[in-house]
């Protein structure tokens, strides 16, 4: 089941010992404006990103995709896999275009311990690949744990 999200929902993640905030600023039609560790981004209702800004360098131009990348492919369940591809573009003084691919899989249920307590959660891995002109390539693996609200309540 996909989460029921609303404006001003907030999550806190701990990265390298410091807390980082993820906040939904506003929801309009089928897009949400979010602050992801202070970087302003645009997502679909399932938090899949259309407009991505660097998490480490706020002066960089954002990348804009022709459709949202698939970080979250609800409903999630053990063994589920997905693949998606899309085009992206960075506008500005040095514009560049490219392609991206996301390959996701739900590993299974795990017990996770966080400051809010212990939860049974689905472990999800998403392999992301961005490539463009001039040999530009960037690979990343995103790992997250998702607990449906019905389990948390």
Helices and strands as residue ranges (DSSP letters): E 10-15, E 18-28, E 31-36, E 39-43, E 49-52, E 63-65, E 81-90, E 96-114, E 117-132, G 133-135, E 137-146, H 149-152
